[in-house]
Amino acid sequence: MQTIAHPKPTDSNEQTKTQAIDKVLEAVPGLTLEKLDNFKVRRLIGYRGKNYLFEYKEVNATFAPEQIDFFRTWNGQVNIISDPRDALFVLNLIK
């Protein structure tokens, strides 16, 4: 399987959002957060017996062609997260 390296955040706002999302997720009791920076999604989350793939993107951001191919062929769920509330919503921690 070919992997791609995610580019470093292009600006301080993107880096700040990534850090904010990670900080919120790291505070959830019982949640395992694995950073997959050299894969097609950024985070693998284990929570309450389920696995989640999270990709952090701005609302109007584009995806690399390799990511699009991965999303089309992956049989599981991939969650596109743009802020901490999105992550908490996917995990059913807020409504």
MOPE-V603856 format. One record per residue. N is the residue number from 1. RES is the residue in three letters. PHI is phi in whole degrees, 0 to 359 (999 if undefined). BURIAL is + if it has 16 or more other ideal C-beta (glycine too) atoms within 10 Angstrom, else -. Layout:
BEGIN
N/RES/PHI/BURIAL + N/RES/PHI/BURIAL
END
This chain:
BEGIN
1/MET/999/- + 2/GLN/278/- + 3/THR/244/- + 4/ILE/238/- + 5/ALA/269/- + 6/HIS/289/+ + 7/PRO/294/- + 8/LYS/298/- + 9/PRO/309/- + 10/THR/280/- + 11/ASP/212/- + 12/SER/295/- + 13/ASN/296/- + 14/GLU/295/+ + 15/GLN/296/- + 16/THR/296/- + 17/LYS/296/+ + 18/THR/300/+ + 19/GLN/295/- + 20/ALA/295/- + 21/ILE/297/+ + 22/ASP/300/+ + 23/LYS/299/- + 24/VAL/296/+ + 25/LEU/295/+ + 26/GLU/295/- + 27/ALA/275/- + 28/VAL/280/+ + 29/PRO/299/- + 30/GLY/82/- + 31/LEU/264/+ + 32/THR/254/- + 33/LEU/242/+ + 34/GLU/243/- + 35/LYS/274/- + 36/LEU/242/- + 37/ASP/295/- + 38/ASN/252/- + 39/PHE/241/+ + 40/LYS/277/+ + 41/VAL/233/+ + 42/ARG/273/+ + 43/ARG/222/+ + 44/LEU/249/- + 45/ILE/245/+ + 46/GLY/246/- + 47/TYR/206/+ + 48/ARG/51/- + 49/GLY/78/- + 50/LYS/238/- + 51/ASN/249/- + 52/TYR/230/+ + 53/LEU/257/+ + 54/PHE/244/+ + 55/GLU/245/+ + 56/TYR/266/+ + 57/LYS/216/+ + 58/GLU/294/- + 59/VAL/305/- + 60/ASN/256/- + 61/ALA/288/- + 62/THR/260/- + 63/PHE/253/- + 64/ALA/292/- + 65/PRO/306/- + 66/GLU/295/- + 67/GLN/293/+ + 68/ILE/301/- + 69/ASP/300/- + 70/PHE/298/+ + 71/PHE/300/- + 72/ARG/291/- + 73/THR/261/- + 74/TRP/289/- + 75/ASN/276/- + 76/GLY/261/- + 77/GLN/266/- + 78/VAL/238/- + 79/ASN/251/+ + 80/ILE/267/+ + 81/ILE/246/+ + 82/SER/244/+ + 83/ASP/200/- + 84/PRO/302/+ + 85/ARG/298/- + 86/ASP/302/+ + 87/ALA/298/+ + 88/LEU/295/+ + 89/PHE/295/- + 90/VAL/301/+ + 91/LEU/277/+ + 92/ASN/60/- + 93/LEU/264/- + 94/ILE/220/- + 95/LYS/246/-
END
